[in-house]
Amino acid sequence: MIDKNSPIPIYHQLEEQLKKQIREGLLQEEEAIPSEREYAEQFQISRMTVRQAISNLVREGLLYREKGRGTFVNKQKVEQELQGLTSFTEDMQMRGMKPSSRTLSFQTLPAPGGIASRLQIAEGSPVYEISRIRLADGLPMALETNYIPEALMPGLTEEDLGHSLYEYAENRLSLSIAEAEQEIEAAGAKNREAGLLSIQEGSPILLILRTTRLSDGTPFEFVQSAYRADRYKFIHTMRRV
């Protein structure tokens, strides 16, 4: 219910009502929500107030608008704990989602200075550059570019990209992947990123740089990723020291 005598703004109360309905499943993913007029009549509030609440939830990624159709409940964000090290494929499979990829490019090239530094190899050493769109249940989740020293995975082919590279490295090549260092920052999607991820230019994304190492400390890969912020969130449990 909306308490018009509360110091909490009415639009914020409505936001919390809708969030609660989404959490409890009263509003399902991909379901259209009632119109502004219906909410205004139901709660006896102005349509401007309703519009403000809905716009805030759209910005948060809980709802999305389709021109000429209405406003819908967005799919819930995929949560990833930062403690464990898994590949995208493994992570989606653990959540009961079907992972897939669309390869944009696969080539071997001389490592540029910045990439060579991340991988601790000589500049110009051959590396695989693998650019892919990562999908879960058919929906674009991330734009990802991997750099892997050719010497660590000789003979890698585009067909091998249909499976988890971590599993390939561990099961086929007996490499032991141990740890990763990850940097995360927020950004707005540029034109190319927006087009490939099926979002609007300027939409929030999470830029991630990750260097993965083998058990002996050798860098195995360097990955540059752009994740849709409306589909993904990271969770990190911290303990007081």
C-alpha positions as CSV (number, residue, x, y, z in Angstrom):
1,M,0.0,0.0,0.0
2,I,1.0,3.6,-0.5
3,D,1.1,5.8,2.7
4,K,0.6,9.4,1.6
5,N,1.4,10.6,5.1
6,S,4.8,8.9,5.1
7,P,8.0,11.1,4.8
8,I,9.1,8.5,2.1
9,P,8.4,9.9,-1.4
10,I,5.4,8.3,-3.0
11,Y,7.4,7.4,-6.1
12,H,9.9,5.5,-4.0
13,Q,7.1,3.7,-2.2
14,L,5.8,2.5,-5.5
15,E,9.2,1.4,-6.6
16,E,9.5,-0.8,-3.6
17,Q,6.0,-2.2,-4.2
18,L,7.0,-3.2,-7.7
19,K,10.3,-4.6,-6.6
20,K,8.5,-6.7,-4.0
21,Q,6.1,-8.0,-6.7
22,I,9.0,-9.0,-8.9
23,R,10.9,-10.7,-6.0
24,E,7.8,-12.7,-5.1
25,G,7.0,-13.7,-8.6
26,L,3.7,-11.7,-8.9
27,L,5.3,-10.0,-11.8
28,Q,7.1,-12.5,-14.0
29,E,10.1,-12.1,-16.3
30,E,9.2,-10.8,-19.7
31,E,5.6,-10.0,-18.4
32,A,4.1,-6.6,-19.2
33,I,3.3,-4.5,-16.1
34,P,0.1,-2.5,-15.8
35,S,-0.1,0.9,-17.5
36,E,0.7,4.2,-15.8
37,R,-3.1,4.9,-15.8
38,E,-3.9,1.6,-14.1
39,Y,-1.3,2.2,-11.4
40,A,-2.5,5.8,-10.9
41,E,-6.0,4.6,-10.4
42,Q,-5.1,1.7,-8.2
43,F,-3.0,3.8,-5.8
44,Q,-4.8,7.1,-6.2
45,I,-1.7,8.9,-7.2
46,S,-0.7,11.0,-10.2
47,R,0.5,9.5,-13.5
48,M,3.6,11.7,-13.2
49,T,4.5,10.0,-10.0
50,V,4.0,6.6,-11.5
51,R,6.1,7.5,-14.5
52,Q,9.0,8.6,-12.2
53,A,8.9,5.3,-10.3
54,I,8.8,3.2,-13.5
55,S,11.6,5.3,-15.1
56,N,13.8,4.7,-12.1
57,L,13.3,1.0,-12.3
58,V,14.1,1.1,-16.0
59,R,17.4,2.8,-15.2
60,E,18.1,0.1,-12.6
61,G,17.5,-2.6,-15.2
62,L,14.5,-4.2,-13.5
63,L,12.1,-3.1,-16.2
64,Y,12.5,-2.3,-19.9
65,R,10.3,-0.4,-22.4
66,E,9.4,-1.4,-25.9
67,K,8.0,1.3,-28.1
68,G,4.4,0.8,-28.9
69,R,4.1,-2.3,-26.7
70,G,4.6,-1.2,-23.1
71,T,6.9,-1.8,-20.1
72,F,8.1,-5.3,-19.2
73,V,9.9,-7.1,-16.4
74,N,13.5,-7.7,-17.3
75,K,15.2,-11.0,-16.9
76,Q,16.9,-11.2,-13.5
77,K,20.6,-10.5,-13.4
78,V,23.1,-13.4,-13.4
79,E,25.0,-13.3,-10.1
80,Q,28.7,-14.3,-9.9
81,E,30.6,-14.8,-6.7
82,L,34.0,-13.3,-7.0
83,Q,35.7,-16.0,-4.8
84,G,35.7,-18.8,-7.4
85,L,37.4,-19.0,-10.7
86,T,35.3,-20.4,-13.5
87,S,35.0,-19.9,-17.2
88,F,31.9,-18.3,-18.7
89,T,30.7,-21.7,-20.0
90,E,31.1,-23.3,-16.6
91,D,29.4,-20.4,-14.8
92,M,26.3,-20.5,-17.0
93,Q,26.0,-24.3,-16.8
94,M,26.1,-24.1,-13.0
95,R,23.1,-21.8,-13.2
96,G,21.1,-24.1,-15.4
97,M,21.5,-21.8,-18.4
98,K,22.6,-22.8,-21.9
99,P,25.9,-21.0,-22.8
100,S,26.9,-20.3,-26.4
101,S,29.2,-18.1,-28.3
102,R,29.3,-16.3,-31.6
103,T,32.9,-15.9,-32.8
104,L,33.7,-12.5,-34.3
105,S,37.3,-13.2,-35.1
106,F,40.0,-15.9,-34.4
107,Q,43.6,-15.2,-35.3
108,T,47.2,-15.5,-34.3
109,L,49.1,-12.3,-34.2
110,P,52.3,-10.8,-32.7
111,A,51.6,-9.8,-29.1
112,P,51.4,-5.9,-28.8
113,G,53.4,-4.4,-26.0
114,G,50.5,-4.1,-23.5
115,I,49.3,-7.6,-24.1
116,A,52.8,-9.0,-23.9
117,S,53.3,-7.3,-20.5
118,R,50.1,-8.8,-19.1
119,L,51.1,-12.3,-20.3
120,Q,54.8,-11.8,-19.3
121,I,56.1,-12.8,-22.7
122,A,58.3,-11.0,-25.2
123,E,56.6,-8.4,-27.4
124,G,55.9,-9.9,-30.7
125,S,55.5,-13.4,-29.4
126,P,52.6,-15.2,-31.2
127,V,49.3,-15.1,-29.3
128,Y,45.8,-16.2,-30.1
129,E,43.3,-13.3,-30.2
130,I,39.7,-14.6,-29.8
131,S,36.8,-12.2,-30.0
132,R,33.4,-13.5,-29.1
133,I,29.9,-12.6,-28.1
134,R,29.0,-14.7,-25.1
135,L,25.3,-15.7,-24.8
136,A,23.2,-17.3,-22.1
137,D,19.9,-18.9,-23.2
138,G,20.4,-17.1,-26.5
139,L,20.7,-13.6,-25.0
140,P,23.9,-11.6,-25.4
141,M,25.6,-11.3,-22.0
142,A,29.2,-10.1,-22.8
143,L,31.6,-9.1,-25.5
144,E,34.9,-10.9,-24.8
145,T,38.4,-10.8,-26.3
146,N,40.9,-13.4,-25.1
147,Y,44.7,-13.4,-25.6
148,I,46.5,-16.7,-25.0
149,P,50.1,-17.5,-25.8
150,E,50.2,-19.9,-28.7
151,A,53.0,-21.8,-27.0
152,L,50.6,-22.8,-24.2
153,M,47.9,-24.2,-26.5
154,P,49.5,-25.2,-29.8
155,G,47.1,-26.2,-32.6
156,L,44.1,-24.5,-31.1
157,T,41.3,-24.3,-33.7
158,E,38.1,-22.3,-34.0
159,E,36.2,-25.6,-33.5
160,D,37.7,-25.9,-30.0
161,L,36.0,-22.6,-29.1
162,G,32.7,-24.4,-28.9
163,H,33.7,-25.7,-25.4
164,S,35.1,-24.3,-22.3
165,L,38.7,-23.2,-22.9
166,Y,39.5,-24.0,-19.3
167,E,38.2,-27.5,-19.6
168,Y,40.2,-27.9,-22.9
169,A,43.4,-26.7,-21.2
170,E,43.0,-28.9,-18.2
171,N,41.6,-32.1,-19.7
172,R,43.4,-32.1,-23.1
173,L,46.6,-30.3,-22.3
174,S,47.0,-31.2,-18.6
175,L,47.5,-27.6,-17.6
176,S,46.5,-26.6,-14.1
177,I,44.6,-23.3,-14.0
178,A,44.9,-21.8,-10.5
179,E,44.1,-18.2,-10.0
180,A,43.1,-14.9,-11.7
181,E,43.5,-11.2,-11.0
182,Q,40.5,-9.1,-12.1
183,E,39.8,-5.4,-12.5
184,I,36.2,-4.2,-12.8
185,E,35.0,-0.7,-13.7
186,A,31.7,0.8,-14.9
187,A,31.3,2.5,-18.3
188,G,28.8,3.4,-21.0
189,A,28.5,1.2,-24.1
190,K,30.1,2.6,-27.2
191,N,28.5,2.2,-30.6
192,R,30.1,-1.1,-31.5
193,E,29.6,-2.6,-28.0
194,A,26.0,-1.5,-28.0
195,G,25.3,-3.0,-31.4
196,L,26.9,-6.4,-30.6
197,L,25.2,-6.6,-27.1
198,S,21.8,-5.5,-28.4
199,I,21.6,-2.5,-26.1
200,Q,21.4,1.2,-26.6
201,E,24.6,3.3,-27.0
202,G,25.5,4.7,-23.6
203,S,23.8,1.9,-21.6
204,P,25.8,0.8,-18.5
205,I,28.3,-2.0,-19.0
206,L,30.9,-3.6,-16.7
207,L,34.4,-3.5,-18.2
208,I,36.5,-6.4,-16.9
209,L,40.3,-7.1,-17.3
210,R,41.4,-10.5,-16.1
211,T,44.7,-12.2,-16.1
212,T,44.5,-16.0,-15.4
213,R,47.6,-17.9,-14.2
214,L,48.6,-21.5,-14.0
215,S,49.6,-23.2,-10.8
216,D,53.3,-22.3,-11.4
217,G,52.4,-18.6,-11.8
218,T,52.6,-18.6,-15.6
219,P,50.0,-16.3,-17.1
220,F,47.6,-18.4,-19.2
221,E,45.4,-15.7,-20.7
222,F,44.5,-12.1,-20.6
223,V,40.8,-11.3,-21.2
224,Q,39.1,-8.0,-21.9
225,S,35.3,-8.2,-21.4
226,A,32.3,-5.9,-21.6
227,Y,29.3,-7.3,-19.6
228,R,25.8,-6.0,-19.9
229,A,25.1,-4.3,-16.5
230,D,21.4,-5.0,-16.8
231,R,22.1,-8.8,-17.1
232,Y,25.0,-9.4,-14.8
233,K,26.2,-8.5,-11.3
234,F,29.1,-9.5,-9.1
235,I,28.9,-10.4,-5.5
236,H,31.9,-10.3,-3.1
237,T,31.7,-11.4,0.5
238,M,34.1,-9.5,2.7
239,R,35.3,-10.4,6.2
240,R,36.7,-7.9,8.7
241,V,40.4,-8.3,9.3
